[in-house]
């Protein structure tokens, strides 16, 4: 009995290929968030989300912290 909810194998491969291409190339999403009450802006955020593989980020020269450097920063803050 085949699972009717499962996507066909071709669609699954296509999704994996798309994800692989996006991570290899990198994707940047930008947006603005405004919180207002009675037409008075209380909070304005400009957001930028970068999605890529660690290898792509290092190749592009973006700062990619290692796990050990993050751990040492956390330890120094709690001293």
Order of alpha helices (4+ residues) and beta strands (2+ residues): alpha-beta-beta-alpha-alpha
